[in-house]
């Protein structure tokens, strides 16, 4: 099968990493991918370095390259718009964000153009349904983690409670940096606000992921893959990633409660090591790259047959 992917993100954020993982997994499964991306974007450079065909994400490109594929897969909102206007094959759309779909006339037309939606979580699927998308054309396709990659994975033996806590270094007000900063101060635990999670997770006592809105939580998945215990907000799709008290801890967005949980985890190495073991097991059971490509291909098949 030949697939046309469209993603217009400028930076390599969670969605763009998922695109690259899917491109690689599709290739391993014997399928060919063509990518339309921003000429000045990091995803274009990563895909070209990986040996994929990449062209500018424009309306003429969508019209031209969609004629020779089995299906078109839009991975972000602008890519969805481009494909809705110009795609010449069945369209599937990934939906990764937690906020509801707009209800205007243009938005309803745009969403009517998709054959299927790939919701990153049951929570996001519910948001699509509330916005008027029929449940029977929504598939749940969780983010994946590359279990074969060479990222530096900490072992249980190397975990150290005296390592700093790590949190996401984002200026997005939805990401709760203010709450994490206050909680770390109350707990007396040093905190690293990271812009390179893969690096900083190699010396982390815990990952504190506090957010006011979340479709699933790919950063939490990465922490679990790398052997870092996770404390996360009980919002959006995060409860689908973390089994509270088994593979991590879910909290309310309250700095006092968060500080107490951070202190208790630091003081209980046996519990932290159990979270590491269960977190890795959960990734392997539900969130591998193999699961990602299998669910995506199944959705492609339903779209083509529909």
Buried (B, 14 or more C-beta within 10 A) or exposed (E): BBBBBBBBBEEBBBBBBBBBBBBBBBBEEEBBBBBBBBEEBBBBBBBEEBEBEBBEBBEEBBBBBBEEBBBBBBBBBBBBBBBBEBBBBBBBBBBBBBEEBEEEEEBEEBBEBBBBBBBBBBBBBBBBBEBEBEEEBBBBBBBBBBBEEEBEBBEEEEBEBEBBBBBBBBEEEEBBBEBBBBBBEBBEBEBBBBEEBBEBBBBBBBBBBBBBBBBBBBBBBBBBBBBBBBBBBEBBBBBBBBBEEEBBBBBEBBBEEBBBBBBEBBEBBEBBBBBBEBBBEBBBEBBBBBBBBBBBBEBBBBBBEE
